[in-house]
Amino acid sequence: MGGAAIVIGLQQLKGLLGITNFTTNTDIVSVLRTVWRSCHQQWSPHTFILGCSFLSFILIARFIVSKI
C-alpha cells in the first residue's frame, strides 16, 4: 500500500510542475524517469506555487480538524 501511495504522489508532480509529456505507465521507474527528464524543461513557477499553496491548505485544514 505504501508503494502505491508513492507512485500516486509522484504522478501528482505532473500537475504540480505542469509537465506536458508524462508517462502512462504506473511503475515507479517510469514515473521517476519522466519527472527527471522533465526537470530540465521549462516549467511554470505559477503552477508550482498554486499547487503548493493548495497542498498546504489541505494539510493545515487536516491538522485543525484533528485538533477539534
N, C-alpha and C positions, 0 to 999 in steps of 0.2 A: 504494500500500500504506500510505503514511503517513496519507492521508486516512481510510482505513478504520479505522486504529488510533485516530485522533482521535475518530471517531464512536462507536466501541466504548467508548472511555474516557469520553466524555460520557454515554453510555447507562448506564454504571455508577453515575453520580450518582443515578439513580433509587433504587437500593438504599442507597447511602451516605447520602443525605439523607432517605430514607423518603418519596419523592414518590409520591402515590397516583394522580394523573391524569397519566399520561405518554403521550406520542405513540407511535403505532405506526409512524410514518414513520421512515425511516433516514437522511434527508438532514440535513446539519449545521445548516441554518437552522431546521428544525422542532424538532430536539433542543435547540438553544440557546434558542429561543423558549419551549419548555416549561420548561426549567430556570429561565430568567429570571422567568417568571410564577409559578413555584412557590417562588421565593426569598422572596416576600412572605407566603406561607402559613406556618402553624406547622409546624415540623419537630422531630423528636425529637433532642435532642443525644446521647442514649444510642446511637442508631443510628449517628450520625456518629462518635462515639468508638470504638465497636466496629469499624466499617468501617476507620477509620484505623489502629487497632491491628493488625488483620489485614493490611492493606496494608504496614505497617511490618515485621511479622513476615516476610512473603513477601520483601520487599526485603532484609532483613538475612540471611535464610537463603540467598538467591541470592548475596549478597556473600560469605558464609562458604564456600559450596560452590565459588565461583570461585577462592578463595584456596587451596583444598586441592589 
